């Protein structure tokens, strides 16, 4: 099944009024555009720079698990009414350990929210964000534009850009690196990272089950790695299948019928026969945390600052929370007439998000390592913990608040966005 997403046409020709701007966001992905939307009422002049063509930025074949905190952020940006009808709302999430018969069931009542989780396709999210920034008077987006060089000065950063119009130099008070895990802005600034590559890769694909998925999400842990089923609209699902590198490469190289046989073995028969809707994709899993999130005139956002194991669907949600937190910090600085690129301002964001992201990174690492093995003492321990979570609501709700982003420092919604709440 093919879904067409509508998005506005934004002409990438330079705007002379932006020869000097306040914030240059390098990267027009979900995190970068979320930050731009969060600053739409700040009075700051924002430029978003994206190397890809606009339709390429929209066409990524991927869906994301979206936490209730992410839904709150999009709601306060005035985007939720556009996004919500096009995504799935999980009525339950079932967590289990291989063939162990006892499983944890998370329900909306455990959180006091409308849904446990959500799942939305990349095109739905990015189109809503693109449409919003296209109507914001203080935001411009330049697609097919490369950052050639950034020179950081005492009061401004000089950004050298290149596109079909040629080269142009801009003066900006702040540069935001939102250009992904292999961020060239971070590398050129000499910011080091810590972390490691896992022994696993992640396989993703879209499938259509024979029977209704009933908006139930599944996360089942096998000794080779987690296997997740994310329900989507129109009775489609995205699978997230973690396996050791060699096994994952061998699986995606199988003919379609053999791939589906292996997939059905992991998926189970609760939804009947499966139909493959997309070419399976595979990418290595890794953990990364930048040693710092900022320096004068520069701040890191989303995957440029950190990345985590795919278990639990935390990565994009962390980046969206980064964007909301940075928007609040910059809005507050602007209201107090403080320099948005100063280290004193940017460290507020660093202290806030680097600690909270460390907690999530550590949690996903512990979760994956605890379940991706067959060491008997660990098997007995984790299954004891599962039973505890099943029969005692307090640890279940505590765990759910962590994985849904509802813990940690609260965002001041009066300083984020200007949408309809």
N, C-alpha and C positions, 0 to 999 in steps of 0.2 A: 504494500500500500504506500502511495506517495502523498505527502502532505506539502502543500505550497505555503510558504510564509511570506507575508507582505511586509516590505520595509521601505522606508523613504529613500529617495535618491538624494545624496548629499554631494554636492560638487566639491572636489578637493582643491579648488583653486585658492591660493592664499588670500587671506583677508588683511588688508593693510592695517586695520585698527588693532591687529594682534602682533604688530612688530614688537611691542612690549606687552607681555601678559603676566598674569599672576601665577598660574599653575599650568605646566605642561604635563599631561598624562601620557606616557609612552606605553601604548597597548590599548586597543579598542575592544578587548574581550569583556566578559561579564563583570569581573572585578573592577576594571578601569572605568567602564561606563556606569557602574553602580556608584562609584565615587563621584563621577561627574554629576549624576542626578542628585546625589546628596548635597552637592554644592550649588544647586541651581538657584537658591535664594540667598546665597552668601554675599553677593556683590563682587565676588572675585571673577576675573576674566579667565576662562578655562579653554585650553586647547587640547584635544585628544588626537594623538598621532597613531595611525595604524598602518603597518607595512602592507597588509593584504588589501585586495579589492573588497568593497563592502559586501558583495554577495558571497565571497569566499569566507568572510568572517561569520556569515550567517549559516552556511551550509554544512557545518560540522555534524557528522552522523553520530550523535551521542546524546544520552539522556542522563539527568542528574537526580540523585536523591536530595530533596530540599527539606531542611529542618523547619520546625515551627518558628524558630527565631528568624530564619531567612524570610519566611512568609510575613512576619511582622515588619521587617525592614522594607520589603517591597510594598507592603500596605502603607507605611508612612511616607514612602516616596510617591504614592499615588498610582502605583503600577499593578497592584494586586487584582483589581477589578478586570483588567485586561488579561492577566496571566491565568488567574484561577480557573476560568471555564475551559482552558486548553490543556490542563494538566490533571493528573490523577490525585485523589485524596485518599490516603491509606486508612481503611477502617480498622486494620490490625496489622501488626508485624509479629511474625513467628520466628523465634530464635531456637535453634536446635544444634545438637552435637552429633554428627554422623547418624548412626542408626539408633542412638539412645532414645527410648520412647518418650521420655519427659521433655517438654519444650516450654520455653517462656513465651507468654503471650502479652504483648504490649497493646493497650487500648487507649483511645482518646481520654477516657475518664482518669487514667493514671496521671495525665498531665493537666487536665482541665482545659484542653484545647479542642478545636474542631476536628483535627486529624492527628494521627501519630506522626506521620511524615507525608511528604508529597513527592511526586516524580514529574519532572518536566523536561522536554527536549530542548536542546541547545537553541534551535531556531526560534522557538516560542519566547524564550527569555531574552535573547539578543535582539530580536525584532522589537519587543516592547521597550527595551532600553534605548535602542537607536531612534525610535519614534519620539521618545521623550526628549533626548538631547537635541534632536532636530528642531524642536519647538522652543528651546530655551535660548533667550536672547544673549546670555553671557557665555554660551558654550559653542565652540566650533569643532568639527571633526574633519580631519584631513586623512583620507584613505590613500593607499598606494604611496605612502610617504615614509622614507627611511630617515632614521637619526644617524647622521654621519659622525657627529662628535658632540660632546658636552664639556664645556669648560666652566668650572665652579669658581666663582669669585666671592668676595666678602659680602657683597650686597645683592648680587644677581648671579644666575647661571646663564651662560651663552649656549644656546642650542643650535647646532647647524643641521638643517633638514635638506633632504633632496627628494624631489618628485618630478613629475612631467613638466613642471614650471621652471625647473632648474634648482639651484641651491638658494637657501635663504637662511639668514641668521636671526634668531629671536632672543630677546632678553626676558628671562622669567625669574620670579622670586623663588619658585620651587619646581623641581622636577620629580615626578612620581614614576618609579619603575614598576610598571604593571605588564611587563613583556615576557612573563612566563618563567618556567623553571630554569631555562638556559639564558636568563636575562643578560643581554649584552651591556645594559646600563649598569647592572650590579658588578659585572666582571670588570668593566672599564674603570669603575670607581674603586676597585681593589677591595671590595667587601668579601671576606672569606665566609665559607659555610662549613657546617659540621653535618655528619650524617653517613649513610651507607646505602649501598644497593642491596636489596633482598635477593634471596635465591629463587624468587618467584616472579612470574609474569601474570598480567591480567588480560583475559580474553573478554571482549564485549561483543554482543550481537543483539539484534531485534528478532523476536519470534512472535508467532500468533498461536495461542493454545486453542484446542478444539472446544473446550468448555470455558465458561466465564472465570476470570481470575478473581472476581469479587472484591477488587481493590485491596487484596491482601499482599503484603510484602513478606518475603522469606529471606532469612540468612541462615544457612546451614554450614557448619564447620566440618570439613574433612581433614584428614591428616596431611593431605597435599596442599590444602589451603581453603579459604572460605568460598562459598557459592551462594550468590544472591539473585533473587528474582524481584525485579522492580515492575509493578503493574503500571501500564500506560493507558490513555484513552483508546477507544475503539478496540478493546480487548486485545491489546498488544502488550508485550513485556520486553524489557531489556534484561539480559542475563549478564552478570559480572562473575566470571569464573577464574579463580586464582589457582595456578598450578606451577610446579617447578619449571624453569626456563625451557629445558629440552622437551619436557612433556607438552608444554603449551605450544611450542613451535610445531611439534608433531601433530597435535590436535587440529590446529588451524590449517595444516597442509593436507588433511584428509579430504577425500571426495565428499561432496555435500551429504550424501546418504549416510556415509560412515560417521561424519561429524555429528549428524542428528542422532544417530544411534548412541554415541558417547554422551551427547548432551542429554538425551532422554533418561539415560542411566542416572545422571546427577540430578536432573530436574524432578524426576518422579512422575507418577501417573495421575496425580490429583486433578490435573486439568486436561487429561486426554492427550491425543496426538498433537505434536508441535509442527508448525510450518516455519521455515527459516525465511526471514524477510530482508536480511541485509548480509553483506559479506562480513564475516567475523574479523575483528581487529584485535591486535595484540600489542601490548607495551609493557616494559619492565617496571616492577614496583620498586620504589625507593623512598627513603626518608631523608629530609634535608631541612636544616634550620640555619638561617643566616646568623652570623655572630653578632650583628647589630642590624637594626631595621632602618637606621637613619644616620646621616652625617649632614653638616651644613649644606643647605640647598637641595638635598636629596632624601627621598624616603622610599622604602620598598613596600610593595603591596601584593597580596595574594601569593601565587606560585613563585613570584620573584623573591619572596621572603622565606617561603617554606613549602614543603610538600610532605605528604604522609602516605602510608599504605592505604590501598583502596577500601580495606575493611571498614564497614560502618558508614561509608559515603560521607566522610568529613571534609575532604579537600576543598571543594567549591564553597561550602558553607563557611569554612574558616576565612576564605578570601572575601566573601560578602560581609562578614562581621568586621574584617579589617577595614573595608571601605566605609562602613557606617561609623566605626570608631574614628577613623582619620577625618571623615567629614565633620564629626562633632568637634574634634580638636581644632580643625582649621576654622570652622564657623566661630568657635569661642574666641580664637585668636583675632579674627577679623573684627568681632564686636568690641574687643578691647584694644583695637588698633595696634596689634602686635604683628611683627614680621612673620608671615607663614613659613618662611624658609629657615628661620633661626633654629639653632640646635635646642634652645630652651623649649620652644614650642613642639618640635618634632619628638623630643624625648618623652613627652607626655604620651604620645602614641606608642612609642617603643616600649615603655614600661607597662602599658596597658596590654598590648596585644602579644608581645613576645612571651610573657609569662603564661598567658592563657593558652597560646598556641603550643607551648612546651607541654602543658598538661594533656592536651588532645593528642599530640604526637606520641607522648609516652604511653597513653592509654591504647592507641591503635597498635603500637608496637607490642605491648604486653598482650593484648587480645589475640593478635595474630600468632605470636610465639607460643602462647599458652595452649591454643587449639590446634596449631599446625604441627602436631607431633603425636606419637603413640607411646610416650614414656608412661608406664603404668601409674606411678605416683601422681603425675600431673593429670592423667585422665580421671583418676578417682577424685582428686581435688576439684577440678573444674566442674565435674558433674555434681559434686556436693554443693558447690557455689550455685549452679543452675537450680538445684532443688530449693535452695535457700531463697533465691530470687522469685521462684514460682510461688512459694507459699507465704512469703513475707513481703508485704507491699512496700515497706519503707526502703529496702535496698533496691527494689525494682524501680520505684519512682526516682530515687537518687541517680541510678544508672541512666534512666531515661532522660533526666534533666541534663546530664552530661552530654549524651550523644545527640540531643536535639538543640543544643546551644542555649538552653534557658538558664544556665548557671553563669557565674562570673559577674563582672561589673556590668551594671545596667547602662544601657544607652539612653541618653537624654533626647527623647524624640523631638523636643521643641527645637533642637539644634541640628536635626537631620532632615533634609528634604522640605518640600512645601506642597505635598500632595494632599489628596482627599483621604482622611483617615477613616 
